[in-house]
């Protein structure tokens, strides 16, 4: 009888160790996935001043749009926590969408090679942010599911594992900005 009891105790301890290690692994994957998003967001932050500088000479009457993008970037860079950062990044996405839409009204911008290159880099970066955000949210789902389901929730509750926040886009930020990279002739 004592051998059976010993086997059961060893099995429970082995399961507890496995469950704990799995939760640690998922938490680390969430952190790693956020770092991947962070790399892409930093790249976007680096592109914004260059894009604003390249277009501001052409866009004399669009100062509000340019100012909103620059202010949203400043908020994102100085955000004190992840939730504030996500909100600021969503403002950047919305502002860039408006900026790129307004740029369509300036034919001379469509022929500026520097602006076209920056638009292409920004479009690529936005796609990479989208992929990184999806990977992050997938890992968050795995972690949160483990934390909330029995029996791993017993380990999670006793060792202080907390659910992670999803990277949710604002409804207006979910629309992908339309970027026209065609080399059409400037309108007269």
BELKA-V496476 format. One record per run of one state. SS is the DSSP state (@ for helix, = for strand, . for the rest). FROM is the first residue (numbers start at 0). TO is the last residue. Records with the same first field share a line. If there is no record, write none. Layout:
SS=FROM-TO  FROM-TO
This chain:
.=0-0  56-61  77-80  103-105  110-111  148-150  158-169  174-187
@=1-55  62-76  81-102  106-109  112-147  151-157  170-173
